Amino acid sequence: MNRFRKIIFPFFISFFAVLVFVSCNQTKQNEVVVYTSIDQVFSEPVLKTFEKKTGITVKAVFDTEEAKSTGVLNRLIAEKSNPQCDVFWSGDPMRAGVLKQKGITEAYQSSESKGINPCFIDKDYNWTGFSARARVLLINTQLVKEQDYPKSILDLTNEKYKGKFAIANPLFGTASFHIAALFTELGDKKAKQFLEDLKKNDVIIAVSNGDVKKKVSSGEIEMGLTDTDDANEAIKEGAPVKMIFLDQNGFGNLIVPNTVSLIKNSPDNANGKKLIDFLLSPETEKMLAVSCAQMPLHKKVTTPANIPSLDKIVPMNIDYDKAAKKDEQIKEYLKEWVTK
């Protein structure tokens, strides 16, 4: 009996160890970690749908509204030598450009990117764009007559709008992307003069795009720059507001696609690619069109009637890599500008 135990006991120990190893491996293979700057209320249902379709568990890290995009961005930069994330889902291409420049992402050309305009895809495939928002001017129609609507973002320096409009803090989120895009479009000198003139015109710096929406909806201010998803929320809530696409006879309105990137040396590269494929699919674009009024980049995606068509908007011709570099270059200037 003792001899039998001596033979059989090591066998069971080895067998148990193999089971534990296989179980751990299976758990690891069925997980994917995503960092995202998209509002949790909109991104989480998409990620839950991916879980149901694939059986892969999604571990998501979300940004706060106030520190939109910068929180998870800084975390990815800090983790460069020891990546903890597989996929970065950004609300704009600029953050993806910063990660590319720092060597944190790697190329991945998804089959789901077919049909997306190449202008929304990084030339090296370190990020791919999908479901877009646009920067718009949200106007309280009870406070502003139609003939007084600005036609260009540059019109906001006009004295008749003094103290009557807001922008979100330009150190964060799509507001910072918007300013960086203006710097690449206008050049440093003209862009700085524009910002100085905004200050002289008593621009109100709101906490976030959502805060801009609230201030305009309530009538606290007449108008403010925000994103189409926030503007559509205000319209759905029944606020007396209208969104305006600016510079349609000039350099165009800024279009802000979501982007998705694969993290270099990520814990689960294969599942990261599966999640990227799903995020780039027409199915995801349809979900985001319904939930937060985002504009699909794939053609023929069915959307609600209130979703603007990209075919009817004159877009700003923006070099996203240049905008990402410019954002880094003007940070200190913007910090000073905000606190003036």
C-alpha positions as CSV (number, residue, x, y, z in Angstrom):
1,M,0.0,0.0,0.0
2,N,2.8,2.4,0.9
3,R,4.5,1.6,-2.3
4,F,1.3,2.3,-4.2
5,R,1.0,5.6,-2.5
6,K,4.5,6.5,-3.3
7,I,3.8,5.9,-7.0
8,I,0.3,7.3,-7.2
9,F,0.7,10.4,-5.0
10,P,3.4,12.1,-7.3
11,F,1.1,11.3,-10.2
12,F,-1.8,13.2,-8.7
13,I,0.4,16.1,-7.7
14,S,1.7,16.4,-11.3
15,F,-1.8,16.0,-12.7
16,F,-3.2,18.7,-10.4
17,A,-0.3,21.0,-11.4
18,V,-1.1,20.5,-15.1
19,L,-4.8,21.3,-14.5
20,V,-3.9,24.5,-12.7
21,F,-1.5,25.5,-15.5
22,V,-4.1,24.8,-18.2
23,S,-6.8,26.5,-16.2
24,C,-4.6,29.7,-15.7
25,N,-3.7,29.6,-19.4
26,Q,-7.3,29.3,-20.5
27,T,-8.3,32.3,-18.2
28,K,-5.4,34.3,-19.7
29,Q,-6.4,33.5,-23.2
30,N,-10.0,34.6,-22.6
31,E,-9.2,38.1,-21.4
32,V,-8.4,41.3,-23.0
33,V,-7.5,44.6,-21.4
34,V,-8.7,47.9,-22.9
35,Y,-8.0,51.5,-21.8
36,T,-10.5,54.0,-23.1
37,S,-11.3,57.6,-23.0
38,I,-14.9,57.1,-24.2
39,D,-17.6,57.7,-21.7
40,Q,-18.3,54.5,-19.8
41,V,-22.1,54.8,-20.5
42,F,-21.4,54.5,-24.2
43,S,-18.3,52.3,-24.4
44,E,-19.3,49.7,-21.8
45,P,-22.3,48.3,-23.8
46,V,-20.1,47.9,-26.8
47,L,-17.5,46.0,-24.8
48,K,-20.3,43.8,-23.2
49,T,-21.6,42.9,-26.6
50,F,-18.0,41.8,-27.6
51,E,-17.9,39.6,-24.5
52,K,-21.2,37.9,-25.4
53,K,-20.2,37.3,-29.0
54,T,-16.7,36.0,-28.3
55,G,-16.7,34.6,-24.7
56,I,-13.6,36.8,-24.1
57,T,-13.7,38.8,-20.8
58,V,-13.0,42.5,-21.2
59,K,-11.2,44.3,-18.4
60,A,-11.7,48.0,-19.1
61,V,-10.1,51.1,-17.5
62,F,-12.1,54.3,-18.1
63,D,-11.1,58.0,-18.0
64,T,-12.9,60.6,-16.0
65,E,-14.8,63.3,-17.8
66,E,-12.5,66.1,-16.5
67,A,-9.3,64.4,-17.4
68,K,-10.6,63.0,-20.6
69,S,-7.9,61.1,-22.6
70,T,-5.0,62.2,-20.5
71,G,-5.4,59.8,-17.6
72,V,-5.2,56.6,-19.5
73,L,-2.7,58.1,-21.9
74,N,-0.3,58.9,-19.1
75,R,-0.9,55.4,-17.6
76,L,0.1,53.8,-21.0
77,I,3.2,56.0,-21.2
78,A,4.2,55.0,-17.6
79,E,3.6,51.3,-18.4
80,K,5.7,51.3,-21.6
81,S,8.4,49.0,-20.3
82,N,5.8,46.6,-18.8
83,P,2.5,46.9,-20.7
84,Q,-0.6,46.0,-18.8
85,C,-3.1,46.8,-21.6
86,D,-3.8,45.2,-25.0
87,V,-5.9,47.9,-26.7
88,F,-6.3,51.7,-26.5
89,W,-9.7,53.0,-27.6
90,S,-9.3,56.8,-27.9
91,G,-11.9,59.5,-28.5
92,D,-9.6,61.2,-30.9
93,P,-6.5,60.4,-33.1
94,M,-4.2,62.8,-31.3
95,R,-3.7,60.6,-28.3
96,A,-3.1,57.6,-30.6
97,G,-0.5,59.8,-32.4
98,V,1.3,60.5,-29.2
99,L,1.6,56.8,-28.3
100,K,2.8,56.0,-31.8
101,Q,5.6,58.7,-31.5
102,K,6.6,57.2,-28.2
103,G,6.8,53.7,-29.6
104,I,4.0,52.3,-27.4
105,T,1.8,51.0,-30.2
106,E,2.4,48.6,-33.1
107,A,1.0,48.2,-36.6
108,Y,-2.2,46.2,-37.1
109,Q,-4.2,46.4,-40.3
110,S,-7.6,45.0,-39.5
111,S,-9.7,43.5,-42.3
112,E,-12.6,45.6,-40.8
113,S,-10.9,48.8,-41.9
114,K,-11.8,48.1,-45.5
115,G,-14.1,50.8,-46.7
116,I,-12.9,53.4,-44.2
117,N,-11.5,56.6,-45.8
118,P,-7.7,56.3,-45.6
119,C,-7.6,59.9,-44.2
120,F,-8.9,58.3,-41.0
121,I,-6.2,55.6,-40.9
122,D,-2.6,56.0,-39.8
123,K,-0.3,55.5,-42.8
124,D,1.6,52.9,-40.7
125,Y,-1.5,51.3,-39.3
126,N,-0.6,52.2,-35.7
127,W,-4.2,53.4,-35.3
128,T,-7.4,53.2,-37.3
129,G,-10.4,55.6,-37.1
130,F,-14.0,54.7,-36.8
131,S,-17.3,56.3,-35.6
132,A,-16.7,60.1,-35.7
133,R,-17.9,63.1,-33.8
134,A,-17.5,66.7,-34.9
135,R,-16.6,69.8,-33.0
136,V,-19.7,72.1,-33.2
137,L,-21.0,75.4,-31.9
138,L,-24.0,74.7,-29.6
139,I,-26.3,77.7,-29.6
140,N,-29.3,78.6,-27.3
141,T,-31.9,79.5,-29.8
142,Q,-33.9,81.5,-27.2
143,L,-31.0,83.8,-26.7
144,V,-29.4,84.2,-30.1
145,K,-31.2,85.1,-33.4
146,E,-30.3,83.1,-36.5
147,Q,-28.8,86.1,-38.2
148,D,-26.4,86.5,-35.4
149,Y,-25.0,82.9,-35.6
150,P,-21.2,82.9,-36.0
151,K,-20.1,81.3,-39.3
152,S,-16.5,80.7,-38.4
153,I,-14.7,79.8,-35.1
154,L,-12.7,83.0,-35.7
155,D,-15.9,85.0,-35.3
156,L,-16.0,84.3,-31.6
157,T,-13.4,87.1,-31.1
158,N,-16.1,89.6,-32.2
159,E,-17.1,91.9,-29.4
160,K,-20.8,91.2,-29.8
161,Y,-20.1,87.7,-28.3
162,K,-18.1,89.1,-25.4
163,G,-18.7,86.9,-22.3
164,K,-21.4,85.0,-24.0
165,F,-19.7,81.8,-25.0
166,A,-17.6,78.9,-23.5
167,I,-15.1,76.3,-24.4
168,A,-14.0,73.3,-22.5
169,N,-10.6,73.3,-20.8
170,P,-8.2,73.1,-23.7
171,L,-5.7,71.0,-21.8
172,F,-8.0,67.9,-22.0
173,G,-10.0,65.8,-24.5
174,T,-11.3,66.9,-27.8
175,A,-10.9,70.6,-26.8
176,S,-7.1,70.2,-26.7
177,F,-7.3,68.4,-30.0
178,H,-9.3,71.2,-31.5
179,I,-6.8,73.8,-30.4
180,A,-3.8,71.7,-31.7
181,A,-5.7,71.4,-35.0
182,L,-6.1,75.2,-35.2
183,F,-2.4,75.7,-34.5
184,T,-1.5,73.4,-37.4
185,E,-4.1,75.1,-39.7
186,L,-3.4,78.7,-38.8
187,G,0.2,78.6,-37.7
188,D,1.5,79.4,-34.3
189,K,1.4,83.2,-34.6
190,K,-2.3,83.4,-35.8
191,A,-3.5,80.7,-33.4
192,K,-1.9,82.4,-30.4
193,Q,-3.4,85.7,-31.4
194,F,-6.8,84.0,-31.8
195,L,-6.6,82.6,-28.2
196,E,-5.4,85.9,-26.8
197,D,-8.4,87.6,-28.5
198,L,-10.7,85.0,-27.0
199,K,-9.4,85.9,-23.6
200,K,-10.0,89.6,-24.2
201,N,-13.5,88.7,-25.3
202,D,-14.1,87.1,-21.8
203,V,-14.3,83.5,-23.0
204,I,-15.7,81.2,-20.3
205,I,-13.5,78.1,-19.7
206,A,-15.8,75.2,-18.7
207,V,-14.8,72.1,-16.9
208,S,-15.7,69.8,-19.8
209,N,-17.7,69.5,-23.0
210,G,-20.6,68.2,-21.0
211,D,-20.3,71.3,-18.8
212,V,-20.5,73.5,-22.0
213,K,-23.6,71.7,-23.0
214,K,-25.2,72.3,-19.6
215,K,-24.4,76.0,-19.5
216,V,-25.8,76.5,-23.0
217,S,-28.9,74.4,-22.4
218,S,-29.8,76.2,-19.2
219,G,-29.3,79.6,-20.8
220,E,-26.4,80.5,-18.5
221,I,-24.5,81.3,-21.7
222,E,-25.6,81.9,-25.3
223,M,-23.3,79.4,-27.0
224,G,-20.3,77.1,-26.6
225,L,-17.9,74.8,-28.5
226,T,-18.6,71.1,-27.8
227,D,-18.9,67.8,-29.5
228,T,-21.8,66.4,-31.6
229,D,-22.6,63.7,-29.0
230,D,-23.0,66.3,-26.2
231,A,-25.0,68.6,-28.6
232,N,-27.3,65.7,-29.5
233,E,-27.9,64.9,-25.8
234,A,-29.0,68.5,-25.3
235,I,-31.4,68.2,-28.2
236,K,-32.8,64.9,-27.0
237,E,-33.3,66.4,-23.5
238,G,-35.6,69.1,-25.2
239,A,-33.3,72.0,-24.6
240,P,-33.8,75.1,-26.8
241,V,-30.5,74.5,-28.7
242,K,-29.1,74.0,-32.2
243,M,-25.7,72.8,-33.3
244,I,-23.8,74.7,-36.0
245,F,-21.0,73.4,-38.2
246,L,-18.5,76.2,-38.6
247,D,-16.1,77.3,-41.4
248,Q,-18.1,75.6,-44.1
249,N,-16.9,78.3,-46.6
250,G,-13.4,78.3,-45.2
251,F,-10.9,75.7,-43.7
252,G,-13.7,73.4,-42.6
253,N,-15.1,71.9,-39.4
254,L,-13.0,69.5,-37.3
255,I,-14.0,65.9,-37.5
256,V,-13.0,63.7,-34.6
257,P,-13.0,60.0,-35.2
258,N,-12.5,57.4,-32.5
259,T,-9.3,55.5,-32.9
260,V,-8.2,52.1,-31.8
261,S,-4.6,51.0,-31.3
262,L,-2.8,47.7,-30.5
263,I,-0.3,48.1,-27.6
264,K,3.2,46.8,-28.4
265,N,4.2,43.7,-26.4
266,S,0.8,43.6,-24.8
267,P,-0.2,40.7,-22.5
268,D,-2.7,39.2,-25.0
269,N,-1.9,40.4,-28.5
270,A,-4.3,37.9,-30.2
271,N,-7.3,38.9,-28.2
272,G,-6.4,42.5,-28.6
273,K,-6.7,42.1,-32.4
274,K,-10.1,40.4,-32.0
275,L,-11.3,43.4,-30.0
276,I,-10.0,45.8,-32.6
277,D,-11.7,44.0,-35.4
278,F,-15.0,44.2,-33.4
279,L,-14.6,47.9,-32.6
280,L,-14.0,48.7,-36.3
281,S,-17.0,46.8,-37.5
282,P,-20.2,48.3,-38.9
283,E,-22.0,46.7,-36.0
284,T,-20.1,48.8,-33.5
285,E,-20.6,52.0,-35.6
286,K,-24.3,51.4,-35.6
287,M,-24.4,50.9,-31.8
288,L,-22.5,54.2,-31.3
289,A,-24.7,56.0,-33.8
290,V,-27.8,55.1,-31.8
291,S,-26.3,55.5,-28.3
292,C,-24.3,58.7,-28.7
293,A,-25.0,60.1,-32.2
294,Q,-21.6,59.3,-33.7
295,M,-21.2,59.3,-37.4
296,P,-20.2,56.0,-39.0
297,L,-17.1,56.0,-41.3
298,H,-18.3,52.9,-43.1
299,K,-20.8,53.5,-45.9
300,K,-24.4,52.3,-45.7
301,V,-24.6,51.9,-41.9
302,T,-28.2,52.5,-40.8
303,T,-28.4,55.5,-38.4
304,P,-31.1,57.5,-36.7
305,A,-32.5,60.5,-38.7
306,N,-30.7,63.0,-36.4
307,I,-27.2,61.8,-37.2
308,P,-25.4,64.3,-39.6
309,S,-23.9,62.8,-42.7
310,L,-20.2,63.3,-43.2
311,D,-20.9,63.6,-46.9
312,K,-22.7,66.9,-46.1
313,I,-19.9,68.5,-44.0
314,V,-16.8,70.3,-45.2
315,P,-14.1,68.8,-43.0
316,M,-10.9,70.4,-41.8
317,N,-8.0,68.9,-43.7
318,I,-6.0,67.9,-40.7
319,D,-2.6,66.0,-40.4
320,Y,-3.2,64.0,-37.2
321,D,0.5,63.3,-36.7
322,K,1.3,67.0,-36.8
323,A,-1.6,67.8,-34.5
324,A,-0.3,65.3,-32.0
325,K,3.2,66.8,-32.1
326,K,1.7,70.3,-31.8
327,D,-0.3,69.3,-28.8
328,E,2.9,68.4,-27.0
329,Q,4.6,71.7,-28.1
330,I,1.9,74.0,-26.9
331,K,1.0,72.4,-23.5
332,E,3.0,74.9,-21.4
333,Y,1.5,77.9,-23.4
334,L,-2.0,76.5,-22.9
335,K,-1.4,76.1,-19.1
336,E,-0.5,79.7,-18.9
337,W,-3.4,80.8,-21.1
338,V,-6.0,78.9,-19.0
339,T,-4.8,80.5,-15.8
340,K,-4.6,84.1,-17.1
